[in-house]
Amino acid sequence: MEPLGATSVFLVICVSCLLFLSAWRKVSGSGKLPPGPVAFPIIGNTLQLNTKNLPQHVDELSEKYGSIFTIYLGSERVVVLYGYEIVKEALVGLGEEFSGRGSMPLFEKMAQEPGIVFSNGERWKKLRRFALTNLRNFGMGKKSIEERIQEETRFLVERLRNTNGRPFDPTLFLTHTVSNVICAIVFGDRFDYEDKKFVTLINLIEENGKLQRSPWTAEQKNGQSEFNVGSLVRSTVELFIAGTGTTSVTMKFGLLILLKYPEIEEKVHEEIDRVIGRSQSPCMADRSQMPYTDAVVHEIQRYINLVPLGLPHAVTRDVHLKQYLIPKGTTIFPSLKSVLYDSREFPNPEQFNPGHFLDENGAFKKSDFFMPFSAGKRICVGESLARMELFLLLTTILQNFTLKPVVDPKDIDITPVTTFVSNAPKSYQLCVLPR
């Protein structure tokens, strides 16, 4: 080998060794960072992780490393929090320290100006305060928004009747309904389902959902931080997309689950008939008298585990958690699945069972482990709206229709399609028969 070639190989080996040592120090750090699998230079643990089903792999890692451990997605250091106690201690007990938003490069590239979801620091606080104030002014959590939802459900019922018992995919029906509720809040009015602008918005939401399949793709970050018109526009878009996608997917998943378990649907029918009847529209005041239906809605959210690892957080300063020191800026994955599927609180969590939210007398039972909207300072801004929509949509559909599967209920697969970010139901069709 020529001297120049030998020198080049030697330099490559030296650099690789230095990178490996650097990565090793990041992992072991003098014993201060939480433990985790050994990371390789540049690629981190990428080759060791099942990125197609990271939530499942996180379950396996927790068996080895416990309730808090470190992994590397490329060069990005991520600390995973696993279990109710550690998630609550971090997101609630140390809420301010864990209130940062972790890196999501694809979304940051898409946004010319970061909105509520992806901003940090003082900008995030101002945007969140602004959004909450105005959403409340627009009626979120009040009777006016309830009436908006009731109005939209009437359009949904009409569309469902027009299927005349034929099989259909419920995706667009539910997406249109939920989107129009957000439109009524954000834009001041609903859209006709055939309106070209509305169709364009729906298509953009669908495209956004596809892009979310791999949010950790490396791209440059936007360094601007002013509170301006751009950030307000982005916040509006985020509210529209988040408020549409999560609720409509939850409803779609919920209907699939009820198709598989007609005995559960029948119990909801009985409670609706007893409390509401057939002649008046369901309202939120009915919920307190409908413990079984309320339990079904909660169990749907628990079971589908929509965002298993939650949206990534970040620590805003060096923070001590248990016996470890987590450096400022570290990305945090709070495993919501580990809380929603805790067998101490929810026996046989892999099974769909409304009894998880009912006491021995059949009354509704609240649970501190119910965290589908996350917890702490980064809890979902639209939580109260989503809860209202889910209850009113489900009760209105089941008040008017019986769900009929196109296959034997025993053959219905409610196993979610899992991506890096979220769970979703498999595509399906159903029939609705007027009651």
Buried (B, 14 or more C-beta within 10 A) or exposed (E): EEEEEEEEEEEEEEEEEEEBEEBBEBBBBEEEBBBBBEBBBEBBBBEBBEBEBBBEBBBEBBEEBBBBBBBBBBBBBBBBBBBBEBBBBBBBEBBEBBBBBBBBBBBBBBBEBBBBBBBBEEBBBBBBEBBBEBBEEBBBBEEEBBBBBBBBBEBBBEBBEEBEEEEBEBBBBBBBBBBBBBBBBBBEEBBEBEEEEBBEBBEEBBEBBEEBEEBBEEEEEBEEBEBEEBBBBBBBBBBBBBBBBBBBBBBBBBBBBBBBBBEBBEBBBEBBEEBBEEEEBBBBEBBEEBBBBBBBBBBBBBBBBBBBBBBBBBBBEEBEBEEBBBBEBBBBBBBBBBBBBBEEBBEEBEEBBBBBBBEEEEEBBEBEBBBBBBBBBBEBBBBBBBBBBBBBBBBBBBBBBBBEBEEEEEEBEBEBEBBBBBBBBEEBEBBBEEE
